[in-house]
């Protein structure tokens, strides 16, 4: 409450002092209720409580054309509540056109024009947004990419310019060529999906879509055959299922390269993902809802909306989105089941979540291997290792020649055996996993750490950890493992070097901080050690057994 009060005071001060506050009225023109609602809305907006923010903003509309900050936040709140049409109307119908003083307002107007097939109007709004293109890097990317797309839509040819945005430009050119039905579309998509610089597997869907639109069914089937259910995204898993069941028409129902709204919708989805990767959930959801406005048929994109709500702790909103995923799309229905189970964990605990996911899974007559894999992982994460092993074993027995997938399953089953202290079986699975993929840093790390904890094969364990660290030196868990390994062999100086780095990378992890406290104690830095132990106790996700042990350490220190 105190923080909210501070924010309100700051906002109040800005409101009084900002020259742009009022273009046609004095502060006295507004009553106290209007101002109170406005300030409350601003506080709610800044605290990411968008539903409440919108309620307050709706109650203070007298400020609509008098205060730029109000207009921007009100517009954002509308879009975030998926009221895109209303947000567009707020921008379009404002009596004072000078109040359109933020980039995203023009993107709304451009989207509206594209929706209505008015390319000239879209271009006009894009030109008006020119003054904002250099505010940040993504504004520039959006502006230039939209400029190229509009040129292609209007002139039926590709506009090449000197500004290159790496893979975003490659994606842009692929869709431009697809729109123009150029033969080079094929190579553009293939170059994209085979790009070694990142995961662009999503665009396999658009490649298959392109092949089906051109009636190249045999080629589309060959591409889909290469998709592995377990290791693929939901979109690709669903795509493979459609091809296997010869439901080719489903592709065209959700996306077409012939439709400029679909193409721009996909581009805005990309922008949404970029903002999501920067943990800017507000911006991400803004562009995601705008993407869905342009192409509402592509409801599969709504998984990101649900995910963003989940990550933000807005579980009721996530549930409302998840309702849209019915059994028509089997893999997206399964996503719904998994996400609802994850929400149940947060709200009621693992037991209720297990009961829920079991009830849904049992009703699926022919569960796909991906679903079995997800159930196995769910059991493993809920520490029900026997059941996890049962399902992992089912998968292993059904696998074909894909050794990479087998390596992953052996790793997970081996970890489950290790947790049950069935070390012989654990070591066998983990060693077999390494035989398939000897450079898997995470398997190396897990097996070595297990050996060190058992005081077994110390020298070989250290060699494996050194190899794992060389492969993944910025991974905090591997960094913690090698640091803890040095602790176990009583090289505390070397141990601190690694654990300190792990704490810097992952400052809120309880295990890493606990380890750092132990090392500091061994280095006779007792005050610092207790600081880190106390910090662990302040964190939320700490097991009760761990809390008890740390409380003992704080009082008595470490036993020599």
Wavefront OBJ file of the C-alpha trace (Angstrom):
o trace
v 0.000 0.000 0.000
v 2.876 2.342 0.856
v 4.429 1.837 -2.581
v 1.114 2.588 -4.234
v 0.843 5.815 -2.247
v 4.334 6.874 -3.299
v 3.484 6.208 -6.946
v 0.259 8.182 -6.640
v 2.130 11.143 -5.218
v 4.696 11.016 -8.021
v 1.986 10.774 -10.675
v 0.098 13.659 -9.021
v 3.228 15.795 -9.199
v 3.812 14.956 -12.851
v 0.215 15.758 -13.630
v 0.574 19.226 -12.171
v 3.941 19.988 -13.718
v 3.829 18.421 -17.181
v 3.196 21.070 -19.831
v 1.418 18.508 -21.994
v -1.135 17.849 -19.251
v -3.757 20.095 -20.616
v -4.144 21.484 -24.082
v -7.452 23.269 -23.545
v -8.354 23.286 -19.899
v -7.021 24.168 -16.510
v -6.657 21.747 -13.647
v -9.748 23.259 -12.034
v -11.896 22.044 -14.910
v -11.899 18.527 -13.452
v -13.551 17.445 -10.255
v -11.866 15.487 -7.493
v -13.599 12.231 -8.447
v -12.184 12.373 -12.004
v -8.699 12.950 -10.669
v -9.007 10.275 -8.007
v -10.088 7.705 -10.613
v -7.264 8.782 -12.890
v -4.602 8.437 -10.200
v -6.005 5.103 -9.081
v -5.969 3.920 -12.683
v -2.349 4.977 -13.126
v -1.310 3.138 -9.960
v -3.180 -0.008 -11.016
v -1.655 0.206 -14.500
v 1.894 0.530 -13.171
v 1.255 -2.366 -10.777
v 0.165 -4.529 -13.749
v -3.419 -4.790 -12.538
v -4.885 -3.935 -15.899
v -8.504 -4.911 -15.236
v -8.734 -2.474 -12.318
v -6.835 0.159 -14.295
v -9.411 0.022 -17.069
v -12.289 0.430 -14.610
v -10.721 3.589 -13.213
v -9.810 4.948 -16.649
v -13.375 4.416 -17.869
v -14.551 6.510 -14.934
v -12.281 9.436 -15.867
v -12.873 9.814 -19.607
v -13.174 13.568 -19.244
v -9.372 13.555 -19.446
v -9.323 11.720 -22.759
v -8.209 14.613 -24.956
v -6.594 16.658 -22.212
v -3.712 14.493 -21.044
v -1.368 12.456 -23.248
v -0.379 9.994 -20.534
v -4.035 9.195 -19.894
v -4.757 8.528 -23.564
v -1.774 6.220 -23.927
v -2.504 4.179 -20.818
v -6.224 4.037 -21.513
v -5.547 2.777 -25.033
v -3.099 0.192 -23.727
v -5.570 -0.989 -21.087
v -8.247 -1.498 -23.724
v -5.959 -3.530 -25.983
v -4.664 -5.594 -23.056
v -8.267 -6.490 -22.241
v -8.661 -7.530 -25.879
v -10.885 -4.547 -26.723
v -8.901 -3.630 -29.826
v -11.813 -2.147 -31.776
v -12.705 0.144 -28.883
v -9.065 1.237 -28.568
v -8.958 2.055 -32.285
v -12.140 4.106 -31.970
v -10.709 6.023 -29.006
v -7.713 6.997 -31.128
v -9.716 7.760 -34.285
v -12.505 9.705 -32.647
v -10.400 11.903 -30.438
v -11.339 15.529 -31.018
v -7.739 16.627 -30.566
v -5.648 14.748 -33.164
v -2.482 16.227 -31.718
v -2.922 13.913 -28.733
v -1.784 10.935 -30.808
v 1.703 11.200 -29.438
v 2.859 7.599 -29.164
v 4.005 5.081 -31.714
v 1.662 2.233 -30.826
v -1.408 4.402 -31.535
v -0.385 4.552 -35.193
v 0.203 0.784 -35.249
v -3.402 0.384 -34.096
v -4.594 2.626 -36.914
v -2.438 0.780 -39.450
v -3.884 -2.547 -38.299
v -7.402 -1.152 -38.624
v -6.704 0.054 -42.164
v -5.229 -3.307 -43.170
v -8.250 -5.064 -41.705
v -10.433 -2.903 -43.948
v -8.163 -3.449 -46.960
v -7.305 0.243 -47.126
v -3.599 0.116 -47.989
v -3.374 3.832 -48.799
v -4.681 4.786 -45.356
v -2.304 2.309 -43.724
v 0.593 3.934 -45.564
v -0.590 7.401 -44.497
v -0.608 6.381 -40.825
v 2.802 4.740 -41.188
v 4.256 7.991 -42.545
v 2.786 9.881 -39.583
v 4.564 7.477 -37.221
v 7.936 8.282 -38.773
v 8.856 10.666 -35.936
v 8.767 7.791 -33.433
v 10.841 5.237 -35.334
v 14.083 6.014 -33.518
v 12.633 5.958 -29.981
v 13.891 2.407 -29.589
v 15.261 -0.413 -31.712
v 11.993 -2.325 -32.071
v 10.110 0.788 -33.203
v 12.605 1.082 -36.048
v 12.224 -2.614 -36.901
v 8.427 -2.343 -36.927
v 8.418 0.845 -39.005
v 10.840 -0.401 -41.668
v 9.271 -3.852 -41.917
v 5.758 -2.435 -42.291
v 7.075 -0.036 -44.923
v 8.470 -2.937 -46.937
v 5.307 -5.014 -46.587
v 3.031 -2.145 -47.647
v 5.220 -1.488 -50.671
v 4.936 -5.161 -51.643
v 1.169 -5.257 -51.124
v 0.607 -2.123 -53.215
v 3.216 -2.520 -55.963
v 3.425 -6.328 -56.221
v 7.188 -6.295 -55.938
v 9.774 -6.437 -53.176
v 11.371 -3.304 -51.760
v 14.985 -3.906 -50.825
v 16.753 -1.347 -48.684
v 20.010 -0.956 -46.825
v 18.551 -1.495 -43.348
v 19.089 -5.102 -42.365
v 17.604 -6.592 -39.211
v 19.196 -10.003 -39.471
v 16.787 -12.914 -39.321
v 13.782 -10.596 -39.073
v 14.649 -9.359 -42.554
v 14.981 -12.973 -43.767
v 11.530 -13.777 -42.347
v 10.128 -10.621 -43.958
v 11.507 -11.538 -47.375
v 10.169 -15.103 -47.144
v 6.622 -13.871 -46.570
v 6.941 -11.190 -49.263
v 7.956 -13.846 -51.775
v 5.170 -16.118 -50.588
v 2.639 -13.294 -51.064
v 3.932 -12.674 -54.605
v 3.905 -16.451 -55.347
v 7.569 -16.419 -56.291
v 9.376 -19.705 -56.848
v 12.117 -18.485 -54.482
v 9.639 -18.810 -51.593
v 10.667 -22.439 -51.193
v 14.363 -21.689 -50.719
v 13.585 -18.687 -48.480
v 11.654 -20.832 -45.995
v 14.240 -23.629 -46.161
v 17.086 -21.183 -45.481
v 15.131 -19.871 -42.531
v 14.272 -23.193 -40.883
v 17.815 -24.473 -41.373
v 19.354 -21.319 -39.903
v 22.022 -22.406 -37.368
v 21.847 -19.112 -35.439
v 18.591 -19.880 -33.638
v 15.420 -21.929 -33.471
v 13.192 -20.962 -36.393
v 11.282 -24.239 -36.467
v 7.958 -22.338 -36.286
v 8.399 -21.483 -39.949
v 8.196 -25.166 -40.898
v 4.440 -24.651 -40.461
v 4.427 -21.823 -43.002
v 6.556 -23.869 -45.399
v 4.099 -26.779 -45.202
v 1.260 -24.269 -45.594
v 2.931 -22.891 -48.744
v 3.381 -26.385 -50.194
v -0.268 -27.281 -49.536
v -1.486 -23.983 -51.070
v 0.463 -24.999 -54.178
v -0.944 -28.544 -54.083
v 2.453 -30.113 -53.389
v 0.978 -32.652 -50.989
v 3.708 -35.250 -51.346
v 6.413 -32.719 -50.499
v 4.365 -31.370 -47.579
v 4.005 -34.912 -46.236
v 7.748 -35.495 -46.529
v 8.428 -32.342 -44.474
v 5.861 -33.304 -41.825
v 7.401 -36.793 -41.541
v 10.607 -35.183 -40.256
v 8.792 -33.585 -37.297
v 9.260 -35.427 -33.983
v 6.297 -35.128 -31.644
v 8.287 -35.132 -28.393
v 10.819 -32.478 -29.367
v 8.525 -30.243 -31.421
v 6.409 -27.231 -30.554
v 2.650 -27.423 -30.256
v 2.186 -25.796 -33.648
v 4.421 -28.323 -35.395
v 2.941 -31.280 -33.521
v -0.533 -30.172 -34.571
v 0.724 -29.663 -38.137
v 2.153 -33.187 -38.261
v -1.127 -34.598 -36.947
v -3.123 -32.750 -39.630
v -0.871 -34.090 -42.380
v -0.947 -37.658 -41.011
v -4.736 -37.533 -40.909
v -4.902 -35.825 -44.331
v -6.640 -32.779 -42.861
v -4.848 -30.471 -45.286
v -7.663 -27.935 -45.334
v -6.911 -27.012 -41.704
v -3.770 -25.129 -42.752
v -5.604 -22.706 -45.008
v -8.247 -22.119 -42.357
v -5.772 -20.353 -40.090
v -3.262 -18.731 -42.443
v -2.808 -17.782 -46.081
v 0.096 -16.040 -47.796
v -2.486 -14.449 -50.096
v -3.941 -12.447 -47.201
v -1.977 -9.353 -46.148
v -3.768 -9.204 -42.776
v -2.575 -12.751 -42.023
v 1.000 -11.815 -42.929
v 1.075 -8.665 -40.789
v -0.633 -10.591 -37.993
v 2.249 -13.067 -38.072
v 4.783 -10.226 -38.067
v 3.158 -8.682 -34.984
v 3.195 -12.127 -33.356
v 6.956 -12.135 -33.903
v 7.218 -8.698 -32.271
v 5.142 -9.976 -29.357
v 7.588 -12.832 -28.877
v 10.526 -10.443 -28.929
v 8.944 -8.357 -26.161
v 8.122 -11.540 -24.232
v 11.778 -12.605 -24.414
v 12.633 -9.239 -22.812
v 10.117 -9.945 -19.995
v 7.995 -7.002 -21.146
v 4.670 -8.810 -20.740
v 2.603 -5.638 -21.208
v 4.114 -4.878 -24.624
v 4.026 -8.542 -25.555
v 0.304 -8.865 -24.863
v -0.389 -5.568 -26.648
v 1.125 -6.812 -29.903
v -0.264 -10.304 -29.399
v -3.841 -9.035 -29.134
v -3.244 -6.836 -32.161
v -1.936 -9.895 -34.036
v -5.069 -11.835 -33.105
v -7.212 -8.897 -34.202
v -5.675 -9.043 -37.686
v -5.919 -12.828 -37.919
v -8.446 -14.175 -35.412
v -8.454 -17.513 -37.271
v -4.973 -18.324 -35.947
v -6.269 -19.087 -32.440
v -3.270 -21.319 -31.799
v -1.266 -18.126 -31.216
v -3.366 -17.544 -28.117
v -1.172 -20.023 -26.239
v 1.270 -17.148 -25.782
v -1.541 -15.006 -24.301
v -2.344 -17.771 -21.816
v 1.346 -18.246 -21.040
v 1.873 -14.528 -20.414
v -1.137 -14.387 -18.071
v 0.160 -17.472 -16.260
v 3.644 -15.996 -15.820
v 2.078 -12.784 -14.519
v 0.002 -14.713 -11.955
v -3.301 -13.779 -13.641
v -4.697 -17.303 -13.508
v -8.385 -16.456 -14.084
v -7.493 -14.590 -17.267
v -5.350 -17.516 -18.398
v -8.298 -19.890 -17.834
v -10.583 -17.707 -19.971
v -8.122 -17.933 -22.863
v -7.670 -21.681 -22.410
v -11.410 -22.308 -22.831
v -10.947 -21.637 -26.566
v -8.847 -24.768 -26.964
v -11.349 -27.567 -27.398
v -10.758 -31.128 -28.591
v -10.881 -30.053 -32.239
v -7.138 -29.394 -32.045
v -5.797 -32.310 -30.013
v -2.421 -30.837 -29.151
v -3.795 -27.442 -28.219
v -6.419 -29.104 -26.090
v -3.582 -30.950 -24.394
v -1.785 -27.623 -23.859
v -4.938 -26.443 -22.112
v -4.948 -29.511 -19.859
v -1.271 -29.022 -18.934
v -1.642 -25.312 -18.253
v -4.788 -25.820 -16.142
v -2.877 -28.448 -14.170
v -0.011 -25.985 -13.630
v -2.495 -23.398 -12.379
v -3.924 -25.999 -9.981
v -0.423 -26.535 -8.576
v -0.240 -22.815 -7.754
v -3.770 -22.664 -6.334
v -4.192 -26.010 -4.560
v -1.019 -28.067 -4.795
v 0.374 -31.066 -6.646
v -2.141 -33.665 -5.456
v -5.121 -31.854 -6.998
v -3.145 -31.208 -10.164
v -2.189 -34.888 -10.455
v -5.819 -35.960 -10.047
v -6.892 -33.454 -12.685
v -4.330 -34.380 -15.335
v -4.962 -38.106 -14.726
v -8.711 -37.657 -15.220
v -8.125 -35.900 -18.567
v -5.371 -38.247 -19.748
v -7.422 -41.385 -18.989
v -10.184 -40.196 -21.340
v -7.859 -39.991 -24.346
v -8.289 -43.264 -26.231
v -5.034 -43.100 -28.187
v -2.638 -40.724 -26.401
v 0.214 -39.465 -28.521
v 3.805 -40.072 -27.409
v 4.106 -36.337 -26.675
v 1.211 -36.561 -24.237
v 2.754 -39.589 -22.507
v 6.042 -37.686 -22.272
v 4.299 -34.675 -20.709
v 2.535 -36.880 -18.126
v 5.851 -38.526 -17.246
v 7.479 -35.113 -16.748
v 4.525 -33.995 -14.661
v 4.953 -36.956 -12.330
v 8.703 -36.366 -12.140
v 8.251 -32.673 -11.261
v 5.726 -33.631 -8.566
v 8.288 -36.091 -7.116
v 6.207 -39.166 -7.951
v 9.172 -40.899 -9.481
v 7.783 -44.447 -9.720
v 4.949 -43.296 -11.983
v 7.338 -41.115 -13.980
v 9.581 -44.146 -14.603
v 6.553 -46.178 -15.710
v 5.664 -43.662 -18.412
v 9.280 -43.036 -19.507
v 9.661 -46.793 -19.960
v 6.543 -46.877 -22.167
v 8.075 -44.220 -24.391
v 11.466 -45.958 -24.659
v 9.837 -49.228 -25.691
v 7.891 -47.444 -28.459
v 10.754 -45.389 -29.887
v 12.087 -46.091 -33.322
v 15.531 -45.173 -34.532
v 15.654 -41.633 -33.148
v 18.594 -41.906 -30.794
v 18.520 -38.228 -29.794
v 15.027 -38.621 -28.322
v 16.061 -41.869 -26.640
v 19.019 -40.074 -25.050
v 16.665 -37.448 -23.579
v 14.243 -40.064 -22.173
v 17.086 -42.091 -20.647
v 18.343 -38.911 -18.975
v 14.959 -38.200 -17.451
v 14.332 -41.778 -16.368
v 17.845 -42.003 -14.946
v 17.214 -38.852 -12.920
v 14.029 -40.412 -11.538
v 15.896 -43.568 -10.511
v 18.543 -41.406 -8.846
v 15.910 -39.615 -6.774
v 14.667 -43.012 -5.599
v 18.285 -43.876 -4.699
v 18.251 -46.743 -7.153
v 21.744 -45.758 -8.159
v 22.650 -48.777 -10.267
v 19.690 -48.253 -12.581
v 20.257 -44.482 -12.559
v 23.911 -44.814 -13.559
v 23.017 -47.293 -16.314
v 20.448 -44.937 -17.877
v 22.646 -41.868 -17.598
v 25.717 -43.657 -19.014
v 23.622 -45.010 -21.911
v 22.383 -41.481 -22.551
v 25.998 -40.287 -22.743
v 26.895 -43.115 -25.130
v 24.352 -41.647 -27.548
v 25.288 -38.020 -26.905
v 28.665 -37.745 -25.109
v 28.606 -33.927 -25.242
v 25.307 -33.419 -23.437
v 26.402 -30.984 -20.738
v 23.295 -31.519 -18.612
v 23.640 -35.307 -18.465
v 27.351 -34.946 -17.669
v 26.482 -32.486 -14.920
v 23.715 -34.616 -13.414
v 25.678 -37.869 -13.329
v 28.853 -36.235 -11.999
v 26.980 -34.379 -9.264
v 25.260 -37.607 -8.237
v 28.603 -39.385 -7.984
v 30.111 -36.600 -5.902
v 27.171 -36.669 -3.487
v 27.773 -40.437 -3.078
v 31.554 -40.012 -2.745
v 31.881 -42.236 -5.820
v 34.273 -41.954 -8.783
v 35.438 -38.525 -7.622
v 38.181 -38.083 -10.198
v 35.960 -39.066 -13.138
v 33.130 -36.926 -11.794
v 35.396 -33.883 -11.701
v 36.474 -34.549 -15.298
v 32.837 -34.724 -16.409
v 32.015 -31.475 -14.616
v 34.988 -29.730 -16.195
v 33.741 -30.902 -19.596
v 30.169 -29.805 -18.836
v 31.405 -26.372 -17.726
v 33.514 -26.004 -20.882
v 30.391 -26.728 -22.935
v 28.018 -24.490 -20.912
v 30.078 -22.021 -18.916
v 27.199 -19.560 -18.493
v 24.696 -22.099 -17.224
v 24.111 -21.315 -13.511
v 23.261 -24.899 -12.533
v 26.403 -26.337 -14.101
v 28.450 -23.500 -12.588
v 26.942 -24.291 -9.184
v 27.700 -28.003 -9.631
v 31.388 -27.528 -10.362
v 31.670 -25.046 -7.504
v 30.009 -27.504 -5.136
v 32.299 -30.260 -6.408
v 35.311 -28.225 -5.311
v 33.601 -27.723 -1.961
v 33.181 -31.474 -1.514
v 36.880 -32.058 -2.166
v 37.634 -29.207 0.284
v 39.076 -26.741 -2.241
v 37.066 -23.833 -0.835
v 38.920 -21.036 -2.640
v 38.196 -22.570 -6.039
v 34.657 -23.403 -4.930
v 33.892 -19.761 -4.100
v 35.013 -18.612 -7.547
v 32.349 -20.714 -9.265
v 29.541 -20.400 -6.723
v 29.914 -16.619 -6.638
v 29.433 -16.590 -10.404
v 26.352 -18.845 -10.083
v 24.836 -16.451 -7.498
v 25.424 -13.503 -9.831
v 23.648 -15.321 -12.689
v 20.813 -16.711 -10.552
v 20.557 -14.504 -7.426
v 17.183 -15.834 -6.200
v 17.935 -19.557 -6.328
v 17.815 -21.056 -2.797
v 20.257 -23.925 -3.456
v 22.946 -21.695 -4.948
v 22.705 -19.216 -2.079
v 22.764 -22.037 0.492
v 25.900 -23.434 -1.123
v 27.522 -20.008 -1.088
v 26.788 -19.673 2.623
v 28.450 -23.036 3.334
v 31.553 -22.096 1.353
v 31.850 -18.712 3.065
v 31.634 -20.436 6.440
v 34.507 -22.742 5.490
v 36.489 -19.651 4.513
v 35.861 -18.242 8.022
v 33.609 -15.466 6.690
v 30.863 -16.328 9.147
v 28.896 -13.063 9.056
v 28.602 -13.264 5.257
v 27.660 -16.938 5.469
v 24.758 -16.206 7.809
v 23.643 -13.387 5.515
v 23.209 -15.805 2.586
v 21.527 -18.444 4.758
v 19.082 -15.840 6.044
v 18.466 -14.734 2.482
v 17.450 -18.291 1.548
v 14.860 -18.232 4.344
v 13.355 -15.054 2.828
v 12.652 -16.815 -0.490
v 9.262 -18.388 -1.198
v 9.972 -21.751 -2.830
v 12.094 -23.385 -0.151
v 11.370 -26.897 1.163
v 10.532 -27.138 4.836
v 13.383 -29.616 5.441
v 15.830 -27.151 3.889
v 14.496 -24.361 6.124
v 15.049 -26.498 9.241
v 18.633 -27.290 8.238
v 19.406 -23.644 7.504
v 17.943 -22.515 10.829
v 20.300 -24.933 12.581
v 23.255 -23.601 10.563
v 22.399 -19.998 11.419
v 22.463 -20.853 15.156
v 25.288 -23.386 15.319
v 27.208 -22.860 12.086
v 28.582 -25.758 10.059
v 29.887 -28.815 11.795
v 33.568 -29.265 11.217
l 1 2 3 4 5 6 7 8 9 10 11 12 13 14 15 16 17 18 19 20 21 22 23 24 25 26 27 28 29 30 31 32 33 34 35 36 37 38 39 40 41 42 43 44 45 46 47 48 49 50 51 52 53 54 55 56 57 58 59 60 61 62 63 64 65 66 67 68 69 70 71 72 73 74 75 76 77 78 79 80 81 82 83 84 85 86 87 88 89 90 91 92 93 94 95 96 97 98 99 100 101 102 103 104 105 106 107 108 109 110 111 112 113 114 115 116 117 118 119 120 121 122 123 124 125 126 127 128 129 130 131 132 133 134 135 136 137 138 139 140 141 142 143 144 145 146 147 148 149 150 151 152 153 154 155 156 157 158 159 160 161 162 163 164 165 166 167 168 169 170 171 172 173 174 175 176 177 178 179 180 181 182 183 184 185 186 187 188 189 190 191 192 193 194 195 196 197 198 199 200 201 202 203 204 205 206 207 208 209 210 211 212 213 214 215 216 217 218 219 220 221 222 223 224 225 226 227 228 229 230 231 232 233 234 235 236 237 238 239 240 241 242 243 244 245 246 247 248 249 250 251 252 253 254 255 256 257 258 259 260 261 262 263 264 265 266 267 268 269 270 271 272 273 274 275 276 277 278 279 280 281 282 283 284 285 286 287 288 289 290 291 292 293 294 295 296 297 298 299 300 301 302 303 304 305 306 307 308 309 310 311 312 313 314 315 316 317 318 319 320 321 322 323 324 325 326 327 328 329 330 331 332 333 334 335 336 337 338 339 340 341 342 343 344 345 346 347 348 349 350 351 352 353 354 355 356 357 358 359 360 361 362 363 364 365 366 367 368 369 370 371 372 373 374 375 376 377 378 379 380 381 382 383 384 385 386 387 388 389 390 391 392 393 394 395 396 397 398 399 400 401 402 403 404 405 406 407 408 409 410 411 412 413 414 415 416 417 418 419 420 421 422 423 424 425 426 427 428 429 430 431 432 433 434 435 436 437 438 439 440 441 442 443 444 445 446 447 448 449 450 451 452 453 454 455 456 457 458 459 460 461 462 463 464 465 466 467 468 469 470 471 472 473 474 475 476 477 478 479 480 481 482 483 484 485 486 487 488 489 490 491 492 493 494 495 496 497 498 499 500 501 502 503 504 505 506 507 508 509 510 511 512 513 514 515 516 517 518 519 520 521 522 523 524 525 526 527 528 529 530 531 532 533 534 535 536 537 538 539 540 541 542 543 544 545 546 547 548 549 550 551 552 553 554 555 556 557 558 559 560
